[in-house]
Amino acid sequence: MRRKILLGITGSIAAYKTLELIRLLRQDGHDVQVVATKSALHFFPVLTAEVFSGHPVYSDLFDPACSVRHIELARDADVLLIAPVSADFLSKMALGLADDLLSTLCLTVTCPVLVAPAMEENMYVHPAIQKHRKTLAARGIYEIPPETGPLASGKEGLGRFASLETIRHSLKTKLMQNERWSGVRVLVSAGPTYEPIDPVRFIGNRSSGKMGYALAAASAARGAQVTLISGPTSLPLPPGVEVLRIETAEDLGISMDRLFPEHDICFMAAAVSDYRLDRPHSSKKKKDGNTWTLSLVENPDILSGLSRQKSPGQFLVGFAAESDMNPEKLLEKLRKKGADMLLANDISRPDIGFSSDENEITLFHPDGTSLPLGKHSKIVLSNKILDEIEKVWRCPAASSNGNKDQPNGNAPLSD
């Protein structure tokens, strides 16, 4: 369906990428109107943007040709996408300042608003920016999170403009979102668990939590009520998501047992430590020149425990991070765990999985069928996973709201 997209561009070095974004959105059949801040004009060619979009690029609030340009643009917009959004402009949005055309539009539009930050890591993690992010999320503004990678400074860090594929897919999902997911309750576990050896040392794993955080963000973007149980990570919190912090497998198991009965869909994406120390040391063990032997015991299988208490209508998704992607073994694991779906990825590949912003997942159903979802950013994969769940699961909340026109009680939100 053709939509009117207001594309706001602010003063970030990543602004040059918006030319390709305009082309992709036009390719999707949308009408794109670019509104730029004065500082953005230093980073991208206006004439080229006008050719790509088929419209003039507006930046002047006091345009003699139209003194109410912000009202006219806001009236016809289906979505306002600000990509990239700089630290300065994100702060202006949170404070409600309106001293140029784009910031005035932010206060005028009634359509959904999405922002894709791009800035240096120290700026993004600054307490002021984090406070502003929470303010915007509370207003229903959806953030397309930045990625970790090379920054304009030459350093590696968090703050890199999200991939155009991720922005495009997030926008598509937002445009197709409706109220049918408003009654769906989603529970996501994410990140590693840390099993203490002593007050300083622990047994852990390399999970970054990015896949679970992406699933939480994608579910919230579709209108679901999302609870995220997170192990130790340094990731920014997904907007519109309730977060509970845990550290050990025991903490996670207690929290999952308590919250699982209240939710419709559960993603067990956390990388749970398989073993813990039998008797953790109460004080730091000093080096004494001797061999140190640790006595380990198995942690409980949380996914299997959840499957045993699963009620009719609940949908349970397990994850398998494997170095051997044998389909028969993965199907056996799915059936043994008692989950409704298993998502498997190959941890032996350095380009996907742990700490990467991308992943490649194969989806398995209990009936023996499987579906390779391909290599994508984790937010794109999350939306593809949700699309597949919609095909096989009937949402009790949606059905009780009278939304029975779809086979699964949900609207089709896939590509």
Secondary structure as UniProt FT lines:
FT   STRAND          4..9
FT   HELIX           13..17
FT   HELIX           18..27
FT   TURN            28..29
FT   STRAND          31..36
FT   HELIX           39..42
FT   HELIX           46..53
FT   TURN            61..62
FT   TURN            64..65
FT   TURN            67..68
FT   HELIX           69..76
FT   STRAND          79..85
FT   HELIX           87..95
FT   HELIX           101..108
FT   STRAND          113..117
FT   HELIX           121..124
FT   HELIX           127..138
FT   TURN            139..140
FT   STRAND          142..143
FT   STRAND          147..150
FT   TURN            152..153
FT   STRAND          156..160
FT   HELIX           164..176
FT   HELIX           179..181
FT   TURN            182..183
FT   STRAND          185..190
FT   STRAND          195..196
FT   STRAND          202..203
FT   HELIX           210..221
FT   TURN            222..223
FT   STRAND          225..230
FT   TURN            239..240
FT   STRAND          241..245
FT   HELIX           249..259
FT   HELIX           260..262
FT   STRAND          265..268
FT   STRAND          275..277
FT   STRAND          296..298
FT   HELIX           302..309
FT   TURN            312..313
FT   STRAND          315..322
FT   HELIX           327..337
FT   STRAND          341..346
FT   TURN            347..348
FT   TURN            350..351
FT   TURN            354..355
FT   STRAND          358..364
FT   TURN            366..367
FT   STRAND          370..377
FT   HELIX           378..392
FT   HELIX           396..400
FT   TURN            401..402
FT   TURN            407..408
//
